[in-house]
Structure formats: C-alpha cells, structure tokens
C-alpha cells in the first residue's frame, strides 16, 4: 500500500481534533523523528493555520546520534511554529528564532526556553524530562498560541513521559529492533499495543486516586479496602527497591492497588508473591509506565489480577521503520500487511526521513 497523503495522515492520526500528541518508540532508532517530520510536512502541505508546538523528552534532531554515531534525520520546522528546547540547542538551529520565554526548567544542556520560528529551518529539540515540566512547557506555549497542537517527541525507548495524562493521544513508532525475525516483531508490537490500550478504571475510583495524588506529595501506592472502602497511602521517592514495603502495605482485604511511576519486571515479580490476588485490580498511571514482558502479563491474568490504568491512552497510529536498531535495512515487503493483521491500530511505513 502506498504511503498516506498529507490529508490521509492527518485524518489517520486525528490531528485536527487533538490539542496534544506524543510520539513514542519501542526501541532506539524506531523512527520517532522520521514520524515527526512526516507530520510536520503533512501539516504544512495541508496549509493548517494552527501552529505546531514541539518539544522532546531528551534530545532529538541532532545530525548524529551521540551514543552510536549513526546519522540521524534532522527536524525541519517552518516559520510561525513554536518549540521548547534547551539554550545550548539554539546554537545548533539554523533558523531565526524569537525567544519568547525562559521556563526556569534546568537541563543538562541549559535552561529550557520557549521560541517562535521567524524563518524556516532545522532545529534541535532538547526538552524537559519530568511530567510536571512537560505540562509547564505546554502552559507557556499556550500562552503564546492557545490553539497550538502540542507534540512531545520521545527519547530512545523511554515511553513513560508521554503518558500520565500529558497528551491526549499517542503515535507509536516501531522498527525491527535487535532482531530481523518477523515473528519477534509481531509479538513485540502486539504486546506493546495491549499495554498501551489497557482499559481505564471506573470514574469513581479515578476521582478518588486523582484526589489522593493532589493531596499527598510523593504518593507512590494507594490501596482500597474491599470491605470498608477505606483508603491507605504509601509515599516514597519511587517504587524501585520498595517491594518489601509494598508487601507490608498490602492487605488481603484490598480490592485495588494503585502503583504510581515506572513499573518493572522485578517489582511485579514480587507483587505476584502476594497472597489471594484473585479478583484484585492493579492500577497504573497508563500503559507507557509498564516495562514488563508478555509472560508477566500472562502470569498476572493467571493469578486473577486485572490490569487497569488511571489515564487511558488513545493510540492513533503505528509508524513502521523497516530497519534494525543499528540502522541496517530489512527487506520484507509483506511485513506491514502482517502488522495490520496482528493489531487493530492503523499501521503505515511513512517512508524516508525527509530531512
């Protein structure tokens, strides 16, 4: 099937109806920046009046990968659009920019600034890394252009900053990763789609959890008692290394356990040791917080645990990059059709990097 036209790509991803979008990837060099470039080109060709407002979790748009040395696609942004990037990245942009705001957010590459494109040109995005900082950047960008389409470009395989209610929708970029085997790719994509489309909790439970988060700084776990309806809270810097505290925190009468932050294999392996899990709900912020394998999801289901999310994600489109993680191409003409049969989300190879 041919690559989608500008109008088709905008329609497929539903950009006209969105105020924010995250582009996330399953692995390094999955094609996130290429996908972003195609969205920018489609927006330009369709002559959309709403400005784009771009930022990145980490660093994107540099000419060469700082780890592998592999040449990377640069980001070409027309005049009139906005970006949030680091002060150090400004010197690597070849466009004229009007610096509109200093955010006060510090990064390894200097303070994050809000800029507006005064000319067309290449830009480097190096934005904030924390969810609260991404929301702050969006607020400042909307002070400039209230109706802008806010796009967050991911970094490496880090998916979590895209979720947590930061953006309305998600575009998933996938490549072969470290294996050229079609069966391996199909299983990875099916698993990723399952996690990213987990169902949300009931409205009442959602409001209860959101209220607790707003009240309790450092909240990492919440338990809801089946019998009394009472709520218990656990605070910590993160859940990493807190398996023993979670064991002590859990009670057999709990019907729901909310876990905030990144959820790893090791953490869930410990939670699967808890007694009487049949009929329990484990709730996470969203599917991008789950860094777990397919067999762990199957073990949870076998134990009678239902996985749900606080913020359901709207996965609009999967962009496929027919390359290995090291950039070498894989020739399998029928793989896009196989991916389409494997998942219910539209899948497209958007084509070359453009820039």
N, C-alpha and C positions, 0 to 999 in steps of 0.2 A: 504494500500500500504506500502511496506517495506521502511525502511529508505534508502536514496540515498547512493550509494557507494562514495568513495573519488572522483573518476573521475566524477561521476554524479553531486556531489555537486559543484565541481569546474566549471563544464560546465553550471549548472543551474544558478550560480551566475556570470558566465562570468569572473572569476578571472584572467584567462590567459591574457585577453585583457585589464585589468584595471591597472592603476597606483595607484588608491586610492579608498577606500571603507569606508563608515560609517555604523556602526551598531546602530540602534536607536530603541527605545521601546515605546509602548503606555502607559505603566504604570510601577510602581515599580515591580521588580521581573518578568519582562516579558520574561526573558531568553536571554538577550543580551550576558552575559558572557558565557553561555552554547553554544550559537551560535558561538561565537568567538573560543571557544575550539574545536568545530567540524571543523571549517575552518582551524585551525592550524593543527589538526590531518589529515585532508584531504590533506593539502599542504605537510605534512611530508610523508604520505603514497604514494602520487603521485611522491615523490622524485623531487620536483620542485627545481631548482637551485636558482631562485630569492629569496633573503631574505625577510622576513616579517619585517615591522617596525611598532610597536604598540604604541599607546598612548590612553589616556582616558580623556573624559571630566568629571572631578571629580575623584572618587576613585573606582576602580574595582580590583577584585582578592583577596580581604581580606577574611579571613576564616569565619568571622561572620559579618553580617550587623550591622553597628554601631548604627543604629536607632532602628531596630526591634529585633536585637539579633539572627535572623534566620541564620542558617548555609548557607554559600554561596559556589558555586563552585570556586575553585582557578584556576588560569591561569598557564598552564604548557607550557613552551616555550623551544624548543630545542636550542642547541648551534648554533652560527652563525647568529642568528636573532638579530634585534635591538629593542630598546624601548626608549621612552621618559617618564620619571617618576620623582617623587619628590625625593629629597635627603633622606627624612625620610622613604620613602618606600623601599630604598635599604636594610635597615636592616631587612626587612621582606621578602626579596628574599633569597631563599636557593641555588641559583646558583652562580657561579663565573661570575662576570661582569667586563668588561673593560670600565671604564668611559672615553668616547671619547671627550665629550664637555660639558661645562657649558653654559646654554642657556641665562642666565641673566633674565629669567622669574621667578618671585616670586609667590609662592602659600602659602596656609595655612600650608602646610606640607614641606615647604622649597623650595629651588631653583629646577627648573626642569632641569634634566641632561639627556644627551644622552649616552646610554650604549649599549655595544655589548655582547651577551651571549657567554661566554667562556666554558660553560657546560650546559647540560640540567638542568631544574629546575623550581620551582614555582616562579612566580613574582607577585608583586603588582603594578598595574598601577594607578598613581595619576598625571594626566597631567594638562595642562592649561585649562582655562575656556573661553578665548576670541578667536574669529575667527582669529584675527591677530596673536595671539600666536600659534595657531594650524598651521597656514601657516609657521610661523618662524621655528617651530619644524620640519615640513616636509622638509624645505630647508636644515636644518642641518643634518637630517637623510639622505637626498640625497647626501650631500657632502661625507658621508661615503659609501653609496651604491646607485648610481644614478638610478638603475633599481629596487629598492625595491618596494614592494607592501605596501603602507601606509594604515593602518587600524586604524580608530578612533572609540573607544568603547564609547557608550553613558553613561549618568549618570541619574538614575531614569527615569522619563518620559521626561526629557529635550531633545527635538529634535533639537532645533534651531542651536546649534553649528555644527551639521552635515551638514547643508546646506550652503547657501551663496557662492556657488562655491568652497567650501573647498575640497570636494571629488567628484569624477566622478559618483559614484553610491552609492546606499543605500540598506541595508538589514534591513527589519522591523521585529522586534520581538514582538509577541503578546501573551497574556495569557488571561484568563477569567477576570482578574482584580478583581473588588469587587463583581461581580455578576456571578453566575454559569449558568444563563439563556442563552441558545444558541442564541435566537433571539437578545438579547442585544449585545452579542459578534459579531454576524454577522453585525449588524448595525454599531458598532464601527469600525470594520475593513473596511467595505465599505466606510464609511466616511473618514477614515484615508487615504485609497488608493486614493480617489477622490482628497483630498488636496495635497497629495504627487506627484500626476501626473498631476497637473494643467499645461495648455499649456504655452509656453513662449511668450513673446512679440515679435513684428516684429523686425528684425535685426536693422533697423534704429533707432527705439525707444530705443532698448537695448544699442546701442553705445552712444546715447545721455545721457542716465541715467548713464552709467559707466563713461563717461567723467565728468559729474557733480559730481559724488562721488569722483573721483580722485582729482578734483579741490577744493572742498568745504569740509573741515573738519567739522564733526558734522552734515552733511546733514541728515535730517530725513524725508523730504517730498519734492516732486517735482511735479509741475503742468504744463501741456502742453496745451496751449490755442488752441481751435479748429479753430478760425478764423485767428489769426496772426501767429501761430506756435511758439510764444514766450514761454519761459520757466521761471518759478518762483521757487525759492528755499526757504525752511524753515529749519533752523538749531535749534537744541535743544539737551539736554543730552539724551533724549529718547522721545518717543511719549506718554508714560504714563502720564496721567494728562494734556495732551495738546489738549484735544478735543476743547476747546474754541478757541485756536489759529488756529486749523485746520478749524473751522467754518469761521473765519475771512479770512483765507488764500484762501479758495475755492471761485471760481467764476463760474457762470452758464455757461460761455463760455468754461470752461475747458473740454477737452475730455478725459483726462487721469490724474490720481492721483497716484503717486508712494509713497509708505509708507515703510520706512526702519526700521527694527527691529522687535521685537515681536508685533504681532497684536492680541489684546484681544477682548473678547466679548464686554466689556464696550466701547472700542474705536469704534468698528464697529456699535454698537447700536447708538452712537452719530452721526457717519457719515451717517447712514441711515436716519437721520433727515434732511440732506442737501436737498435743492430743485433741481428739474429737473435732476434726476440721470439717466433717461432713455438713454441708449446708451453710458454711461460712462464706462471707464476701471479703475478698481482699480488694481494696480500692486504691488506685494510684492516681497521680495528677492527670496523666494521659499516657497513651501508648508509647510516646517517644521517650518516656522515663524508664522503660523496661529494656534492660540489656540482658536478655535471657534467651536460651535456646529453645528449640521446638520441644525437646523431650521434657524440659521443665514445665512448659505449658501443659503437656500431656499428663505429667505427674500431678499437677495441681487439679486438673479435671478428674483424674482417677481418685484423688483424695476427697473429692466432693466440693472443692473450692471454686467459687465463681469469681472471675476477674472482671472488675469494672473500673471506670475512670471518672474523675471529677469533671474533666473538660473533654468531651468527645471531640475528635478531630474530623474535619471534613477533607478527606483525601480526594483531590480533584483529578489528578493526572499522574501517570508514571512516565518519566522520560528515560529511555534506554540508550546507554552508550556501549556499543559493541566492542569494548576493549577490556584488556586485563588491567589490573591495578597499576602495573608498570607502564601502561600506555600502549602496549602491543595489541594490534587488532586481532579479532577473532572472526573468521568467515563462517557464518551460519545463517544463510538467507532466511530460513524459516523460523528463527527464534522469536521474532516479535509476535508472530501468529501464535506460537506456543504460549508465550506470556499472556496473550489476550485470552486464551482458553483457560489459563490457570487462575486468573483473578477477574473480578468484576469491574475493576477500575480501568479506564481507557489507558492504553499503552502506545507510545509512539517513540520511534527513533527520530529525533528532531533534526538530525543532520549535523554537518560540520560546525565547528565552534564559532564561525562568523568573524571573530576578531582575535 
